[in-house]
Amino acid sequence: MLYGSRTPTGPDRLDHRSAVTSSDLVVTALPGNDVLGVLNEIGDEVLGDKILLDPSATLTPQTATEHTGDGVAVRVQTRFPRTRVVKTLSCCLTSADLSQ
């Protein structure tokens, strides 16, 4: 297992681009607000036909779930059409959902 990091240290930690280049499966273990920026730095040619698991959610500064139309996975799929994006392992509930 490899870990991509903004500040890679150690033999199993690489910069994001290097980690994705040598991987078949990518997990975006990032805040939802940061996913597209990091993936844009990695680039289309590296993400190519990879499988990308997205467990992220976009949050407001108050750490509430932000519903601004399309979710992170939809925006990633639109931006990187060759990448096989799988939205998984996240649940977005608002306080209104919980009160029902």
C-alpha positions in Angstrom: 0.0 0.0 0.0 1.2 3.5 -0.9 0.2 6.8 0.5 0.2 10.0 -1.5 1.0 13.1 0.6 1.6 16.8 0.1 4.6 16.3 2.4 5.9 12.7 1.7 8.2 11.1 4.2 9.4 7.5 4.4 9.5 4.7 1.9 5.8 4.1 1.7 4.8 7.8 1.3 5.1 9.4 -2.1 3.8 12.7 -3.6 0.2 12.3 -4.9 1.1 12.0 -8.5 3.7 9.2 -7.9 1.4 7.3 -5.7 -1.4 7.3 -8.2 0.9 6.5 -11.1 1.9 3.2 -9.6 -1.6 2.3 -8.4 -4.6 0.5 -9.9 -7.1 1.7 -7.3 -7.1 5.3 -5.8 -9.0 6.3 -2.7 -9.5 10.1 -2.2 -8.9 10.2 1.5 -9.3 14.0 1.5 -11.8 16.6 2.5 -14.4 16.9 -0.3 -13.4 20.6 -0.8 -9.9 19.5 -1.7 -10.5 16.5 -4.0 -10.7 18.3 -7.4 -7.7 20.5 -6.7 -5.5 17.5 -5.8 -6.8 15.4 -8.8 -6.2 18.3 -11.2 -2.6 18.4 -10.0 -2.2 14.7 -10.6 -3.7 15.1 -14.1 -5.8 13.3 -16.7 -2.9 11.3 -18.1 -2.1 9.7 -14.7 -5.7 9.2 -13.6 -6.6 7.8 -17.0 -8.5 4.5 -16.6 -7.9 4.1 -12.9 -10.7 3.1 -10.4 -11.2 5.9 -8.0 -13.1 5.4 -4.7 -14.6 8.7 -3.3 -15.7 8.6 0.3 -15.6 12.4 0.7 -18.2 15.0 1.5 -18.1 18.7 0.9 -18.4 20.6 4.2 -19.0 24.2 5.1 -16.6 26.1 7.4 -19.0 25.1 10.3 -18.4 21.4 9.3 -22.0 21.0 8.1 -22.6 19.1 4.9 -22.8 21.4 2.0 -25.4 20.6 -0.7 -24.5 22.7 -3.8 -25.9 20.5 -6.5 -23.6 17.9 -7.9 -21.6 16.0 -5.3 -17.8 15.5 -5.3 -18.0 12.2 -7.2 -20.2 13.6 -10.0 -17.8 16.6 -10.4 -14.8 14.2 -10.5 -16.5 12.0 -13.1 -17.4 15.0 -15.2 -13.8 16.4 -15.0 -12.1 13.0 -15.5 -14.5 11.0 -17.9 -12.0 8.1 -18.4 -11.6 7.5 -14.6 -14.1 5.0 -13.1 -15.4 6.9 -10.1 -17.2 5.0 -7.3 -19.0 7.0 -4.6 -18.8 4.9 -1.4 -18.6 4.8 2.4 -20.2 8.2 3.0 -23.6 9.4 4.2 -24.7 12.9 4.1 -27.5 13.8 6.5 -28.6 17.3 7.5 -30.1 18.3 10.8 -33.5 18.4 9.0 -33.0 14.7 8.0 -32.2 13.7 11.6 -35.3 15.5 13.0 -37.7 13.4 10.9 
